[in-house]
């Protein structure tokens, strides 16, 4: 005789198990709420204590790191990468950084880093017994060199912030140096730091939670291990100073493309859409150089981003073999339909073969 669900001896066990699970979830939710409440109270108490020590002019702002924000996985990864980079650079000088706040605030390590990377000479003072005033003078000299090298007009750091062991300012400074000197260890992308902004109002201190962007979509070496140029080129100038001429340049490049691809029924209607998967770049090079690229060497009908990337990389390799100059364009930018990158690559081809 068939047994009903209610009569099934497993049924009460399942129900009990579900009840236990529900209670556990409720307990977890309560625990999360309690932890958030405790954190809010802790922050409020800490803010009240720190407010008493803050000396802010009316309208002045100050940023403070939220509790445990420096322990976020991406922030820890960024900090670790930066420390590993510094230790690699200064290994021969027997300098080891273990904490960016405690080891960098006085300017000694930063000065050695600049000397090693930038070839600058900063007058050294004896470290033992270095007074606070001398530390600030040393740090001021170091940051002046940083400003000269990076050409930074409005830096996110200052002598007061670095010497005060402000992790926000120190991280901004190290990220800027790592970018400029091409840190070989890729910086993690889009790292954000949870910060409390404190502002002095006319009669009170106002707190606001904000997110400080520490890194973005970081530049990394290309397929040949080379870093792209940071100097502006003709297309940077075109897009920034003469945007009204962009369509004219696009039309000229389209006409050049159609002159060579049109007879193959591969005419170009939109540069970014038609070139982004790499196939037309490969075929254009084969036409201009007078050879045939077998289908087994690329993806004639790429179905995903990886295949498009392989196509563009292969096209750039063909251009390099043909003696074309290297451009600032990256394969990923082309696949992402970056108009400026695609125009850079195509103009490079046009410049070489305009009389063909």
C-alpha positions as CSV (number, residue, x, y, z in Angstrom):
1,X,0.0,0.0,0.0
2,X,1.4,3.4,-1.0
3,X,2.6,5.5,1.9
4,X,1.5,9.1,2.2
5,X,4.0,11.9,2.8
6,X,2.5,12.5,6.2
7,X,3.0,8.8,7.1
8,X,6.6,8.7,5.7
9,X,8.9,8.5,8.7
10,X,11.4,10.7,6.8
11,X,8.9,13.6,6.7
12,X,9.2,14.7,10.3
13,X,13.0,14.6,9.9
14,X,12.8,16.8,6.8
15,X,10.5,19.3,8.6
16,X,12.8,19.4,11.7
17,X,15.8,19.9,9.4
18,X,14.1,22.8,7.7
19,X,13.1,24.3,11.0
20,X,16.7,24.1,12.2
21,X,17.9,25.7,9.0
22,X,15.3,28.5,9.3
23,X,16.4,29.1,12.9
24,X,20.1,29.1,11.8
25,X,19.3,31.6,9.1
26,X,17.4,33.8,11.6
27,X,20.4,33.5,14.0
28,X,22.8,34.5,11.2
29,X,20.7,37.5,10.3
30,X,20.5,38.6,13.9
31,X,24.2,38.2,14.3
32,X,24.8,40.3,11.1
33,X,22.5,43.0,12.4
34,X,24.2,42.9,15.8
35,X,27.6,43.2,14.2
36,X,26.5,46.1,12.0
37,X,25.0,47.8,15.0
38,X,28.1,47.3,17.1
39,X,30.2,48.7,14.2
40,X,28.0,51.7,13.9
41,X,28.3,52.3,17.6
42,X,32.0,51.9,17.4
43,X,32.3,54.2,14.5
44,X,30.1,56.8,16.2
45,X,32.1,56.6,19.4
46,X,35.4,56.7,17.5
47,X,34.1,59.7,15.5
48,X,33.1,61.5,18.7
49,X,36.5,60.9,20.2
50,X,38.3,62.0,17.0
51,X,36.1,65.0,16.5
52,X,37.4,66.4,19.8
53,X,41.0,66.1,18.4
54,X,40.2,67.5,15.0
55,X,41.1,71.1,14.3
56,X,39.1,71.9,11.2
57,X,38.3,75.3,9.8
58,X,34.8,75.9,8.7
59,X,34.2,74.1,5.4
60,X,37.4,72.1,5.7
61,X,37.3,68.4,4.9
62,X,39.3,65.5,6.2
63,X,39.2,61.8,5.2
64,X,39.6,58.9,7.6
65,X,39.6,55.1,6.8
66,X,36.6,53.2,8.1
67,X,37.4,50.4,10.6
68,X,38.6,47.2,9.0
69,X,38.6,48.9,5.5
70,X,42.3,48.2,5.1
71,X,41.6,44.5,5.7
72,X,39.4,44.2,2.6
73,X,40.9,41.5,0.3
74,X,41.5,43.8,-2.7
75,X,43.1,46.5,-0.5
76,X,45.3,43.9,1.1
77,X,46.3,42.6,-2.4
78,X,47.1,46.1,-3.6
79,X,49.2,46.8,-0.5
80,X,51.0,43.5,-0.8
81,X,51.8,44.2,-4.5
82,X,53.2,47.7,-3.7
83,X,55.3,46.4,-0.8
84,X,56.7,43.5,-2.9
85,X,57.5,46.0,-5.7
86,X,59.4,48.3,-3.3
87,X,61.3,45.4,-1.7
88,X,62.3,44.1,-5.1
89,X,63.6,47.5,-6.2
90,X,65.5,48.2,-3.0
91,X,66.7,44.6,-2.4
92,X,70.3,45.5,-3.1
93,X,70.1,48.4,-0.6
94,X,69.0,45.9,2.1
95,X,65.7,47.8,2.6
96,X,62.6,45.8,3.6
97,X,59.2,47.4,3.9
98,X,56.8,45.5,6.2
99,X,54.2,48.2,6.8
100,X,53.6,51.1,4.4
101,X,52.4,53.5,7.1
102,X,55.2,52.9,9.6
103,X,58.1,52.5,7.1
104,X,57.3,55.3,4.6
105,X,56.1,58.2,6.6
106,X,59.6,59.9,7.2
107,X,60.7,59.9,3.5
108,X,63.8,57.8,3.9
109,X,62.5,54.8,2.0
110,X,60.7,57.0,-0.5
111,X,64.0,58.9,-1.2
112,X,65.9,55.6,-1.9
113,X,63.1,54.4,-4.1
114,X,63.2,57.6,-6.2
115,X,67.0,57.4,-6.4
116,X,66.9,53.8,-7.6
117,X,64.0,54.3,-10.1
118,X,64.4,57.9,-11.2
119,X,68.2,58.4,-10.9
120,X,67.7,61.5,-8.7
121,X,69.9,62.4,-5.8
122,X,68.3,63.6,-2.6
123,X,70.5,64.8,0.2
124,X,70.6,62.2,3.0
125,X,70.4,63.0,6.6
126,X,71.6,60.6,9.4
127,X,68.5,58.5,10.2
128,X,69.4,57.9,13.8
129,X,68.1,60.8,15.9
130,X,66.3,62.5,13.0
131,X,63.9,65.0,14.5
132,X,60.3,65.5,13.4
133,X,61.3,68.8,11.8
134,X,64.1,67.1,9.8
135,X,61.8,64.3,8.8
136,X,59.3,66.8,7.4
137,X,62.1,68.7,5.5
138,X,63.3,65.4,4.1
139,X,59.8,64.4,3.1
140,X,59.1,67.8,1.5
141,X,62.3,67.4,-0.7
142,X,61.2,63.9,-1.7
143,X,57.6,65.0,-2.6
144,X,59.0,67.9,-4.6
145,X,60.9,65.4,-6.7
146,X,57.8,63.3,-7.1
147,X,55.9,66.3,-8.3
148,X,58.6,67.1,-10.8
149,X,58.8,63.5,-12.1
150,X,55.1,62.9,-12.2
151,X,54.1,66.4,-13.3
152,X,51.3,66.3,-10.8
153,X,49.5,69.6,-10.2
154,X,46.9,68.5,-7.6
155,X,48.3,65.4,-5.9
156,X,46.2,63.4,-3.5
157,X,49.0,63.4,-0.9
158,X,50.9,66.0,1.1
159,X,53.8,66.3,3.5
160,X,51.3,66.5,6.4
161,X,49.3,63.4,5.2
162,X,52.3,61.2,4.5
163,X,54.1,62.2,7.7
164,X,50.8,61.6,9.6
165,X,50.8,58.0,8.3
166,X,47.6,58.6,6.4
167,X,47.0,55.3,4.5
168,X,44.8,57.0,1.9
169,X,47.6,59.4,0.9
170,X,50.3,56.8,1.1
171,X,48.4,54.4,-1.2
172,X,47.6,57.1,-3.7
173,X,51.3,58.1,-3.8
174,X,52.6,54.5,-4.2
175,X,50.0,53.7,-6.9
176,X,51.1,56.9,-8.9
177,X,54.8,55.9,-8.6
178,X,54.0,52.3,-9.6
179,X,52.2,53.4,-12.7
180,X,54.8,55.9,-13.7
181,X,57.8,53.5,-13.2
182,X,55.9,50.6,-14.7
183,X,55.7,48.2,-11.8
184,X,56.2,44.8,-13.3
185,X,53.6,43.3,-10.9
186,X,50.1,44.1,-12.3
187,X,48.2,46.3,-9.9
188,X,44.7,44.9,-9.0
189,X,41.9,46.6,-10.9
190,X,39.3,48.9,-9.5
191,X,40.4,48.8,-5.8
192,X,38.2,51.0,-3.6
193,X,38.7,52.0,-0.1
194,X,35.8,52.7,2.3
195,X,36.4,56.1,3.8
196,X,34.6,58.5,6.2
197,X,34.7,62.2,5.1
198,X,34.6,64.6,8.0
199,X,33.5,68.2,7.3
200,X,33.4,71.1,9.7
201,X,30.1,72.9,9.4
202,X,29.4,76.3,11.0
203,X,28.3,74.7,14.3
204,X,29.1,70.9,14.0
205,X,31.2,68.2,12.5
206,X,29.4,66.3,9.7
207,X,30.4,62.7,8.7
208,X,29.7,61.1,5.3
209,X,30.6,57.6,4.0
210,X,32.3,57.7,0.7
211,X,34.4,55.4,-1.5
212,X,37.9,56.3,-2.4
213,X,39.0,55.0,-5.8
214,X,42.6,53.7,-5.5
215,X,43.0,52.0,-8.9
216,X,41.1,51.8,-12.1
217,X,41.5,49.7,-15.3
218,X,45.3,49.5,-14.9
219,X,47.6,49.5,-17.9
220,X,49.7,46.4,-18.2
221,X,52.5,45.4,-20.6
222,X,51.4,44.3,-24.1
223,X,51.9,40.9,-25.7
224,X,55.6,41.6,-26.3
225,X,56.1,42.6,-22.7
226,X,56.4,46.3,-23.7
227,X,54.6,49.2,-22.0
228,X,52.5,51.4,-24.1
229,X,53.7,55.0,-24.5
230,X,52.1,57.5,-22.1
231,X,53.0,60.4,-24.5
232,X,50.0,61.9,-26.3
233,X,49.8,61.2,-30.0
234,X,48.0,62.7,-33.0
235,X,44.8,60.9,-32.1
236,X,44.8,62.1,-28.5
237,X,45.1,65.6,-29.9
238,X,42.3,64.9,-32.5
239,X,39.8,63.6,-29.9
240,X,40.6,66.3,-27.3
241,X,41.2,69.4,-29.4
242,X,39.5,68.8,-32.8
243,X,36.6,66.4,-32.3
244,X,34.8,68.0,-35.2
245,X,37.4,66.5,-37.6
246,X,37.0,62.9,-36.3
247,X,34.3,62.1,-38.9
248,X,36.5,63.4,-41.7
249,X,39.4,61.2,-40.6
250,X,37.0,58.2,-40.2
251,X,35.7,58.7,-43.8
252,X,39.2,58.8,-45.2
253,X,40.2,55.6,-43.4
254,X,36.9,54.0,-44.6
255,X,37.6,55.0,-48.2
256,X,41.1,53.5,-48.0
257,X,39.7,50.3,-46.5
258,X,37.0,49.9,-49.1
259,X,39.4,50.5,-52.0
260,X,41.2,47.2,-50.9
261,X,38.4,45.2,-49.2
262,X,35.5,46.3,-51.4
263,X,36.4,43.9,-54.3
264,X,36.3,41.0,-51.8
265,X,32.7,42.0,-50.8
266,X,34.1,43.0,-47.4
267,X,33.3,46.7,-47.6
268,X,33.5,48.8,-44.4
269,X,30.4,50.6,-43.2
270,X,31.4,51.3,-39.6
271,X,35.0,51.2,-38.6
272,X,34.5,50.2,-34.9
273,X,32.0,47.5,-35.6
274,X,33.6,46.0,-38.8
275,X,37.2,46.0,-37.5
276,X,36.8,45.1,-33.8
277,X,36.9,41.3,-34.3
278,X,40.3,41.4,-36.2
279,X,39.2,39.5,-39.3
280,X,39.3,42.5,-41.7
281,X,42.6,43.6,-40.3
282,X,44.1,40.2,-41.2
283,X,42.5,40.2,-44.6
284,X,43.6,43.8,-45.3
285,X,47.2,43.0,-44.5
286,X,47.1,39.9,-46.7
287,X,45.7,42.0,-49.6
288,X,48.3,44.8,-49.1
289,X,51.2,42.3,-48.7
290,X,50.1,40.0,-51.4
291,X,49.6,36.7,-49.5
292,X,46.8,34.5,-48.3
293,X,46.3,33.7,-44.6
294,X,44.9,30.1,-44.3
295,X,41.7,29.9,-42.2
296,X,43.5,27.6,-39.7
297,X,45.6,30.6,-38.6
298,X,42.7,32.7,-37.4
299,X,39.0,32.7,-36.7
300,X,37.1,33.8,-39.9
301,X,33.8,34.0,-37.9
302,X,34.8,34.5,-34.2
303,X,32.1,33.6,-31.8
304,X,33.5,35.1,-28.6
305,X,35.8,37.7,-27.1
306,X,38.7,35.3,-26.8
307,X,38.6,34.4,-30.5
308,X,38.4,38.1,-31.4
309,X,41.4,38.8,-29.2
310,X,43.4,36.1,-30.9
311,X,42.5,37.6,-34.3
312,X,43.5,41.1,-33.4
313,X,46.8,39.8,-31.8
314,X,47.5,37.9,-35.0
315,X,46.8,41.0,-37.1
316,X,49.1,43.1,-35.0
317,X,51.8,40.4,-35.4
318,X,51.4,40.6,-39.2
319,X,51.7,44.4,-39.1
320,X,54.9,44.1,-37.0
321,X,56.4,41.6,-39.5
322,X,55.6,44.0,-42.3
323,X,57.7,46.7,-40.6
324,X,54.9,48.9,-39.4
325,X,55.6,51.1,-36.4
326,X,54.1,50.1,-33.1
327,X,51.1,52.1,-31.9
328,X,49.6,52.9,-28.5
329,X,46.6,50.7,-29.4
330,X,46.1,47.5,-27.4
331,X,44.4,44.4,-28.7
332,X,41.8,44.5,-25.9
333,X,40.9,48.1,-26.8
334,X,40.2,47.1,-30.4
335,X,38.0,44.2,-29.3
336,X,36.2,46.5,-27.0
337,X,35.4,48.8,-30.0
338,X,37.5,51.7,-28.8
339,X,37.2,54.0,-31.8
340,X,40.5,55.8,-31.0
341,X,42.4,52.5,-30.8
342,X,41.0,51.1,-34.1
343,X,41.7,54.4,-35.9
344,X,45.3,54.3,-34.5
345,X,45.8,50.8,-36.0
346,X,44.2,51.6,-39.3
347,X,46.0,54.9,-39.7
348,X,49.2,53.1,-39.2
349,X,48.4,50.7,-42.1
350,X,47.1,53.6,-44.2
351,X,50.4,55.6,-43.6
352,X,52.4,52.6,-44.8
353,X,50.3,51.6,-47.9
354,X,48.5,54.9,-48.9
355,X,50.2,54.8,-52.3
356,X,49.5,51.1,-53.0
